[in-house]
Amino acid sequence: MSELAVPSTRTLARVLRSQLAPTGDPVSLLVGVGATPVSTSNAYANIVLGGQTLQVPKLRQATQPAAGQPAYVLRGRDFLLYIGTVTVT
């Protein structure tokens, strides 16, 4: 039985602790590739992840990835965020 269903153990501290605890869904790093056409938006980047082209929100300072260039994306439980790419010199 859940501790939230039992009134004797349902103190504010216990409820907050259980609801604010990490959910087990950590943020992970995905590696995709830049898609064609390259997005013309300043807020989004076109990225291929898992064979699908997605328009992903990006960090302000992240540059648009060229087609085929690696694209690093943070994935949380309910969001994707393009954080940048790597250039080889």
N, CA, C and O atoms as a Tinker XYZ file with bonds, in Angstrom:
   356  protein
     1  N      0.842000   -1.178000    0.000000    73     2
     2  CA     0.000000    0.000000    0.000000    64     1     3
     3  C      0.890000    1.245000    0.000000    63     2     4     5
     4  O      1.917000    1.279000    0.678000    81     3
     5  N      0.506000    2.227000   -0.735000    73     3     6
     6  CA     1.295000    3.452000   -0.849000    64     5     7
     7  C      1.253000    4.246000    0.444000    63     6     8     9
     8  O      0.240000    4.261000    1.144000    81     7
     9  N      2.356000    4.902000    0.754000    73     7    10
    10  CA     2.377000    5.739000    1.955000    64     9    11
    11  C      1.467000    6.948000    1.807000    63    10    12    13
    12  O      1.077000    7.551000    2.807000    81    11
    13  N      1.117000    7.315000    0.561000    73    11    14
    14  CA     0.219000    8.448000    0.357000    64    13    15
    15  C     -1.229000    8.079000    0.664000    63    14    16    17
    16  O     -2.053000    8.962000    0.899000    81    15
    17  N     -1.548000    6.782000    0.666000    73    15    18
    18  CA    -2.919000    6.343000    0.903000    64    17    19
    19  C     -3.201000    6.102000    2.383000    63    18    20    21
    20  O     -4.363000    6.012000    2.779000    81    19
    21  N     -2.175000    5.999000    3.195000    73    19    22
    22  CA    -2.357000    5.699000    4.611000    64    21    23
    23  C     -2.236000    7.001000    5.399000    63    22    24    25
    24  O     -1.149000    7.572000    5.490000    81    23
    25  N     -3.356000    7.476000    5.973000    73    23    26
    26  CA    -3.336000    8.774000    6.660000    64    25    27
    27  C     -2.330000    8.885000    7.796000    63    26    28    29
    28  O     -1.784000    9.966000    8.017000    81    27
    29  N     -2.063000    7.794000    8.533000    73    27    30
    30  CA    -1.160000    7.908000    9.682000    64    29    31
    31  C      0.283000    8.189000    9.268000    63    30    32    33
    32  O      1.051000    8.732000   10.063000    81    31
    33  N      0.665000    7.832000    8.045000    73    31    34
    34  CA     2.032000    8.086000    7.591000    64    33    35
    35  C      2.098000    9.226000    6.585000    63    34    36    37
    36  O      3.151000    9.489000    6.005000    81    35
    37  N      0.999000    9.885000    6.384000    73    35    38
    38  CA     0.943000   10.920000    5.355000    64    37    39
    39  C      1.247000   12.297000    5.945000    63    38    40    41
    40  O      0.396000   13.186000    5.938000    81    39
    41  N      2.446000   12.460000    6.444000    73    39    42
    42  CA     2.862000   13.759000    6.936000    64    41    43
    43  C      3.368000   14.581000    5.754000    63    42    44    45
    44  O      3.737000   14.027000    4.718000    81    43
    45  N      3.383000   15.878000    5.911000    73    43    46
    46  CA     3.849000   16.750000    4.838000    64    45    47
    47  C      5.280000   16.417000    4.445000    63    46    48    49
    48  O      5.599000   16.378000    3.257000    81    47
    49  N      6.131000   16.180000    5.405000    73    47    50
    50  CA     7.536000   15.876000    5.109000    64    49    51
    51  C      7.663000   14.602000    4.281000    63    50    52    53
    52  O      8.448000   14.563000    3.334000    81    51
    53  N      6.904000   13.554000    4.623000    73    51    54
    54  CA     6.972000   12.295000    3.865000    64    53    55
    55  C      6.430000   12.452000    2.460000    63    54    56    57
    56  O      7.004000   11.925000    1.507000    81    55
    57  N      5.337000   13.169000    2.326000    73    55    58
    58  CA     4.752000   13.365000    0.999000    64    57    59
    59  C      5.711000   14.155000    0.121000    63    58    60    61
    60  O      5.951000   13.777000   -1.026000    81    59
    61  N      6.264000   15.246000    0.642000    73    59    62
    62  CA     7.212000   16.045000   -0.143000    64    61    63
    63  C      8.447000   15.243000   -0.497000    63    62    64    65
    64  O      8.921000   15.310000   -1.631000    81    63
    65  N      8.980000   14.479000    0.457000    73    63    66
    66  CA    10.161000   13.668000    0.191000    64    65    67
    67  C      9.905000   12.664000   -0.927000    63    66    68    69
    68  O     10.747000   12.496000   -1.809000    81    67
    69  N      8.761000   11.999000   -0.902000    73    67    70
    70  CA     8.467000   10.992000   -1.927000    64    69    71
    71  C      8.172000   11.625000   -3.283000    63    70    72    73
    72  O      8.528000   11.064000   -4.319000    81    71
    73  N      7.524000   12.787000   -3.283000    73    71    74
    74  CA     7.170000   13.417000   -4.554000    64    73    75
    75  C      8.334000   14.156000   -5.205000    63    74    76    77
    76  O      8.369000   14.309000   -6.426000    81    75
    77  N      9.283000   14.611000   -4.398000    73    75    78
    78  CA    10.423000   15.360000   -4.932000    64    77    79
    79  C     11.669000   14.503000   -5.116000    63    78    80    81
    80  O     12.701000   15.003000   -5.564000    81    79
    81  N     11.585000   13.237000   -4.781000    73    79    82
    82  CA    12.717000   12.327000   -4.948000    64    81    83
    83  C     12.997000   12.127000   -6.429000    63    82    84    85
    84  O     12.088000   12.247000   -7.250000    81    83
    85  N     14.244000   11.822000   -6.782000    73    83    86
    86  CA    14.548000   11.548000   -8.192000    64    85    87
    87  C     13.643000   10.444000   -8.726000    63    86    88    89
    88  O     13.351000    9.476000   -8.023000    81    87
    89  N     13.211000   10.590000   -9.947000    73    87    90
    90  CA    12.236000    9.667000  -10.522000    64    89    91
    91  C     12.877000    8.447000  -11.150000    63    90    92    93
    92  O     12.168000    7.546000  -11.598000    81    91
    93  N     14.178000    8.393000  -11.195000    73    91    94
    94  CA    14.827000    7.284000  -11.868000    64    93    95
    95  C     14.972000    7.525000  -13.356000    63    94    96    97
    96  O     15.468000    6.661000  -14.078000    81    95
    97  N     14.546000    8.686000  -13.826000    73    95    98
    98  CA    14.681000    9.061000  -15.226000    64    97    99
    99  C     15.753000   10.142000  -15.353000    63    98   100   101
   100  O     15.427000   11.321000  -15.488000    81    99
   101  N     17.013000    9.755000  -15.312000    73    99   102
   102  CA    18.061000   10.767000  -15.386000    64   101   103
   103  C     18.161000   11.363000  -16.787000    63   102   104   105
   104  O     17.637000   10.811000  -17.755000    81   103
   105  N     18.826000   12.470000  -16.868000    73   103   106
   106  CA    19.100000   13.084000  -18.158000    64   105   107
   107  C     20.187000   12.273000  -18.842000    63   106   108   109
   108  O     21.176000   11.897000  -18.213000    81   107
   109  N     20.005000   12.003000  -20.125000    73   107   110
   110  CA    21.014000   11.246000  -20.859000    64   109   111
   111  C     21.459000   12.041000  -22.078000    63   110   112   113
   112  O     20.777000   12.969000  -22.513000    81   111
   113  N     22.597000   11.670000  -22.617000    73   111   114
   114  CA    23.161000   12.339000  -23.783000    64   113   115
   115  C     22.969000   11.448000  -25.002000    63   114   116   117
   116  O     23.390000   10.291000  -25.009000    81   115
   117  N     22.335000   11.992000  -26.025000    73   115   118
   118  CA    22.148000   11.290000  -27.293000    64   117   119
   119  C     23.046000   11.915000  -28.345000    63   118   120   121
   120  O     23.324000   13.113000  -28.299000    81   119
   121  N     23.493000   11.112000  -29.283000    73   119   122
   122  CA    24.269000   11.631000  -30.404000    64   121   123
   123  C     23.477000   11.358000  -31.671000    63   122   124   125
   124  O     23.222000   10.210000  -32.034000    81   123
   125  N     23.097000   12.438000  -32.332000    73   123   126
   126  CA    22.406000   12.342000  -33.612000    64   125   127
   127  C     23.283000   12.965000  -34.671000    63   126   128   129
   128  O     24.476000   13.182000  -34.459000    81   127
   129  N     22.685000   13.252000  -35.813000    73   127   130
   130  CA    23.411000   13.951000  -36.880000    64   129   131
   131  C     22.550000   15.089000  -37.389000    63   130   132   133
   132  O     21.321000   15.041000  -37.327000    81   131
   133  N     23.216000   16.109000  -37.890000    73   131   134
   134  CA    22.507000   17.227000  -38.493000    64   133   135
   135  C     21.724000   16.756000  -39.705000    63   134   136   137
   136  O     22.189000   15.914000  -40.473000    81   135
   137  N     20.536000   17.306000  -39.865000    73   135   138
   138  CA    19.651000   16.884000  -40.958000    64   137   139
   139  C     19.610000   17.931000  -42.054000    63   138   140   141
   140  O     19.957000   19.092000  -41.839000    81   139
   141  N     19.185000   17.508000  -43.221000    73   139   142
   142  CA    18.903000   18.451000  -44.301000    64   141   143
   143  C     17.399000   18.530000  -44.452000    63   142   144   145
   144  O     16.750000   17.486000  -44.394000    81   143
   145  N     16.818000   19.657000  -44.635000    73   143   146
   146  CA    17.496000   20.953000  -44.696000    64   145   147
   147  C     17.887000   21.442000  -43.308000    63   146   148   149
   148  O     17.247000   21.096000  -42.316000    81   147
   149  N     18.932000   22.242000  -43.247000    73   147   150
   150  CA    19.364000   22.848000  -41.991000    64   149   151
   151  C     18.294000   23.853000  -41.582000    63   150   152   153
   152  O     17.800000   24.610000  -42.418000    81   151
   153  N     17.936000   23.864000  -40.308000    73   151   154
   154  CA    16.900000   24.769000  -39.812000    64   153   155
   155  C     17.345000   26.221000  -39.964000    63   154   156   157
   156  O     18.503000   26.554000  -39.714000    81   155
   157  N     16.427000   27.069000  -40.372000    73   155   158
   158  CA    16.715000   28.501000  -40.480000    64   157   159
   159  C     16.296000   29.248000  -39.216000    63   158   160   161
   160  O     16.487000   30.460000  -39.115000    81   159
   161  N     15.733000   28.530000  -38.264000    73   159   162
   162  CA    15.286000   29.134000  -37.019000    64   161   163
   163  C     16.454000   29.308000  -36.060000    63   162   164   165
   164  O     17.363000   28.479000  -36.021000    81   163
   165  N     16.426000   30.382000  -35.291000    73   163   166
   166  CA    17.455000   30.591000  -34.264000    64   165   167
   167  C     17.184000   29.770000  -33.010000    63   166   168   169
   168  O     18.070000   29.621000  -32.168000    81   167
   169  N     15.974000   29.237000  -32.874000    73   167   170
   170  CA    15.593000   28.534000  -31.658000    64   169   171
   171  C     15.629000   27.016000  -31.791000    63   170   172   173
   172  O     15.604000   26.311000  -30.782000    81   171
   173  N     15.687000   26.500000  -33.016000    73   171   174
   174  CA    15.598000   25.055000  -33.240000    64   173   175
   175  C     16.690000   24.573000  -34.183000    63   174   176   177
   176  O     17.250000   25.337000  -34.969000    81   175
   177  N     16.975000   23.267000  -34.076000    73   175   178
   178  CA    17.907000   22.620000  -34.997000    64   177   179
   179  C     17.236000   21.352000  -35.513000    63   178   180   181
   180  O     16.546000   20.666000  -34.759000    81   179
   181  N     17.431000   21.039000  -36.783000    73   179   182
   182  CA    16.921000   19.790000  -37.348000    64   181   183
   183  C     17.959000   18.708000  -37.113000    63   182   184   185
   184  O     19.092000   18.806000  -37.584000    81   183
   185  N     17.559000   17.670000  -36.377000    73   183   186
   186  CA    18.461000   16.599000  -35.971000    64   185   187
   187  C     17.838000   15.261000  -36.343000    63   186   188   189
   188  O     16.632000   15.066000  -36.192000    81   187
   189  N     18.671000   14.332000  -36.833000    73   187   190
   190  CA    18.212000   12.973000  -37.081000    64   189   191
   191  C     18.566000   12.134000  -35.861000    63   190   192   193
   192  O     19.740000   11.974000  -35.525000    81   191
   193  N     17.532000   11.593000  -35.194000    73   191   194
   194  CA    17.698000   10.719000  -34.028000    64   193   195
   195  C     16.878000    9.458000  -34.279000    63   194   196   197
   196  O     15.675000    9.534000  -34.528000    81   195
   197  N     17.518000    8.325000  -34.213000    73   195   198
   198  CA    16.800000    7.073000  -34.406000    64   197   199
   199  C     16.142000    6.955000  -35.759000    63   198   200   201
   200  O     15.092000    6.325000  -35.880000    81   199
   201  N     16.738000    7.552000  -36.788000    73   199   202
   202  CA    16.189000    7.473000  -38.140000    64   201   203
   203  C     15.085000    8.467000  -38.437000    63   202   204   205
   204  O     14.573000    8.497000  -39.556000    81   203
   205  N     14.701000    9.290000  -37.452000    73   203   206
   206  CA    13.664000   10.296000  -37.655000    64   205   207
   207  C     14.262000   11.686000  -37.569000    63   206   208   209
   208  O     15.111000   11.954000  -36.719000    81   207
   209  N     13.818000   12.570000  -38.449000    73   207   210
   210  CA    14.255000   13.964000  -38.400000    64   209   211
   211  C     13.338000   14.725000  -37.458000    63   210   212   213
   212  O     12.120000   14.743000  -37.637000    81   211
   213  N     13.935000   15.351000  -36.456000    73   211   214
   214  CA    13.180000   16.097000  -35.451000    64   213   215
   215  C     13.654000   17.544000  -35.419000    63   214   216   217
   216  O     14.827000   17.831000  -35.658000    81   215
   217  N     12.735000   18.443000  -35.123000    73   215   218
   218  CA    13.089000   19.836000  -34.897000    64   217   219
   219  C     13.206000   19.986000  -33.379000    63   218   220   221
   220  O     12.206000   19.948000  -32.662000    81   219
   221  N     14.453000   20.159000  -32.897000    73   219   222
   222  CA    14.749000   20.126000  -31.470000    64   221   223
   223  C     15.117000   21.529000  -30.998000    63   222   224   225
   224  O     15.897000   22.210000  -31.665000    81   223
   225  N     14.571000   21.984000  -29.853000    73   223   226
   226  CA    15.002000   23.275000  -29.300000    64   225   227
   227  C     16.493000   23.224000  -29.007000    63   226   228   229
   228  O     17.032000   22.174000  -28.657000    81   227
   229  N     17.165000   24.384000  -29.156000    73   227   230
   230  CA    18.606000   24.394000  -28.961000    64   229   231
   231  C     19.028000   25.473000  -27.984000    63   230   232   233
   232  O     18.315000   26.451000  -27.758000    81   231
   233  N     20.216000   25.272000  -27.404000    73   231   234
   234  CA    20.801000   26.313000  -26.574000    64   233   235
   235  C     21.053000   27.548000  -27.418000    63   234   236   237
   236  O     21.276000   27.449000  -28.625000    81   235
   237  N     21.019000   28.687000  -26.797000    73   235   238
   238  CA    21.189000   29.947000  -27.524000    64   237   239
   239  C     22.518000   30.026000  -28.272000    63   238   240   241
   240  O     22.564000   30.495000  -29.409000    81   239
   241  N     23.589000   29.574000  -27.643000    73   239   242
   242  CA    24.923000   29.689000  -28.243000    64   241   243
   243  C     25.287000   28.514000  -29.152000    63   242   244   245
   244  O     26.332000   28.546000  -29.802000    81   243
   245  N     24.455000   27.490000  -29.208000    73   243   246
   246  CA    24.758000   26.321000  -30.043000    64   245   247
   247  C     24.568000   26.681000  -31.517000    63   246   248   249
   248  O     23.574000   27.303000  -31.893000    81   247
   249  N     25.523000   26.286000  -32.333000    73   247   250
   250  CA    25.421000   26.561000  -33.762000    64   249   251
   251  C     24.653000   25.439000  -34.452000    63   250   252   253
   252  O     24.633000   24.302000  -33.979000    81   251
   253  N     24.029000   25.769000  -35.565000    73   251   254
   254  CA    23.291000   24.771000  -36.331000    64   253   255
   255  C     24.269000   23.722000  -36.847000    63   254   256   257
   256  O     25.311000   24.082000  -37.394000    81   255
   257  N     23.966000   22.436000  -36.689000    73   255   258
   258  CA    24.873000   21.418000  -37.220000    64   257   259
   259  C     24.707000   21.300000  -38.734000    63   258   260   261
   260  O     23.596000   21.382000  -39.258000    81   259
   261  N     25.814000   21.109000  -39.414000    73   259   262
   262  CA    25.743000   20.868000  -40.860000    64   261   263
   263  C     25.195000   19.463000  -41.071000    63   262   264   265
   264  O     25.254000   18.619000  -40.178000    81   263
   265  N     24.670000   19.229000  -42.247000    73   263   266
   266  CA    24.121000   17.910000  -42.568000    64   265   267
   267  C     25.195000   16.844000  -42.380000    63   266   268   269
   268  O     26.295000   16.962000  -42.920000    81   267
   269  N     24.875000   15.809000  -41.618000    73   267   270
   270  CA    25.809000   14.713000  -41.371000    64   269   271
   271  C     26.779000   14.940000  -40.231000    63   270   272   273
   272  O     27.495000   14.017000  -39.842000    81   271
   273  N     26.823000   16.157000  -39.682000    73   271   274
   274  CA    27.731000   16.476000  -38.580000    64   273   275
   275  C     27.133000   15.967000  -37.265000    63   274   276   277
   276  O     25.914000   16.008000  -37.102000    81   275
   277  N     27.959000   15.487000  -36.318000    73   275   278
   278  CA    27.426000   15.015000  -35.037000    64   277   279
   279  C     26.650000   16.120000  -34.323000    63   278   280   281
   280  O     27.027000   17.291000  -34.373000    81   279
   281  N     25.572000   15.735000  -33.664000    73   279   282
   282  CA    24.738000   16.678000  -32.920000    64   281   283
   283  C     24.441000   16.070000  -31.557000    63   282   284   285
   284  O     23.857000   14.990000  -31.472000    81   283
   285  N     24.837000   16.754000  -30.496000    73   283   286
   286  CA    24.651000   16.248000  -29.146000    64   285   287
   287  C     23.357000   16.805000  -28.557000    63   286   288   289
   288  O     23.122000   18.013000  -28.570000    81   287
   289  N     22.520000   15.895000  -28.039000    73   287   290
   290  CA    21.189000   16.250000  -27.548000    64   289   291
   291  C     21.015000   15.686000  -26.146000    63   290   292   293
   292  O     21.288000   14.511000  -25.900000    81   291
   293  N     20.555000   16.543000  -25.221000    73   291   294
   294  CA    20.195000   16.069000  -23.890000    64   293   295
   295  C     18.760000   15.575000  -23.936000    63   294   296   297
   296  O     17.885000   16.234000  -24.498000    81   295
   297  N     18.520000   14.401000  -23.337000    73   295   298
   298  CA    17.163000   13.853000  -23.291000    64   297   299
   299  C     16.759000   13.643000  -21.844000    63   298   300   301
   300  O     17.433000   12.939000  -21.093000    81   299
   301  N     15.659000   14.256000  -21.465000    73   299   302
   302  CA    15.067000   14.047000  -20.154000    64   301   303
   303  C     13.778000   13.269000  -20.330000    63   302   304   305
   304  O     13.468000   12.810000  -21.430000    81   303
   305  N     13.038000   13.122000  -19.265000    73   303   306
   306  CA    11.785000   12.389000  -19.345000    64   305   307
   307  C     10.803000   13.043000  -20.300000    63   306   308   309
   308  O     10.058000   12.349000  -20.992000    81   307
   309  N     10.791000   14.377000  -20.349000    73   307   310
   310  CA     9.805000   15.057000  -21.179000    64   309   311
   311  C     10.396000   16.190000  -22.023000    63   310   312   313
   312  O      9.679000   17.124000  -22.383000    81   311
   313  N     11.683000   16.121000  -22.342000    73   311   314
   314  CA    12.261000   17.158000  -23.192000    64   313   315
   315  C     13.479000   16.653000  -23.952000    63   314   316   317
   316  O     14.123000   15.680000  -23.559000    81   315
   317  N     13.776000   17.333000  -25.042000    73   315   318
   318  CA    15.019000   17.177000  -25.796000    64   317   319
   319  C     15.631000   18.561000  -25.917000    63   318   320   321
   320  O     14.901000   19.540000  -26.073000    81   319
   321  N     16.954000   18.667000  -25.849000    73   319   322
   322  CA    17.626000   19.958000  -25.987000    64   321   323
   323  C     18.944000   19.747000  -26.721000    63   322   324   325
   324  O     19.820000   19.026000  -26.244000    81   323
   325  N     19.080000   20.381000  -27.891000    73   323   326
   326  CA    20.327000   20.316000  -28.657000    64   325   327
   327  C     21.330000   21.231000  -27.982000    63   326   328   329
   328  O     21.062000   22.412000  -27.761000    81   327
   329  N     22.519000   20.659000  -27.647000    73   327   330
   330  CA    23.506000   21.463000  -26.905000    64   329   331
   331  C     24.726000   21.815000  -27.740000    63   330   332   333
   332  O     25.541000   22.630000  -27.308000    81   331
   333  N     24.880000   21.231000  -28.918000    73   331   334
   334  CA    25.997000   21.617000  -29.760000    64   333   335
   335  C     26.580000   20.466000  -30.541000    63   334   336   337
   336  O     26.024000   19.369000  -30.581000    81   335
   337  N     27.694000   20.733000  -31.152000    73   335   338
   338  CA    28.372000   19.758000  -31.980000    64   337   339
   339  C     29.863000   19.839000  -31.712000    63   338   340   341
   340  O     30.318000   20.673000  -30.929000    81   339
   341  N     30.608000   18.983000  -32.357000    73   339   342
   342  CA    32.064000   18.979000  -32.213000    64   341   343
   343  C     32.661000   19.225000  -33.597000    63   342   344   345
   344  O     32.222000   18.641000  -34.587000    81   343
   345  N     33.658000   20.090000  -33.651000    73   343   346
   346  CA    34.349000   20.319000  -34.909000    64   345   347
   347  C     35.743000   19.721000  -34.821000    63   346   348   349
   348  O     36.398000   19.787000  -33.781000    81   347
   349  N     36.175000   19.154000  -35.893000    73   347   350
   350  CA    37.506000   18.552000  -35.958000    64   349   351
   351  C     38.432000   19.532000  -36.646000    63   350   352   353
   352  O     38.127000   20.022000  -37.734000    81   351
   353  N     39.568000   19.824000  -36.016000    73   351   354
   354  CA    40.509000   20.768000  -36.627000    64   353   355
   355  C     41.792000   20.066000  -37.009000    63   354   356
   356  O     42.707000   20.697000  -37.538000    81   355
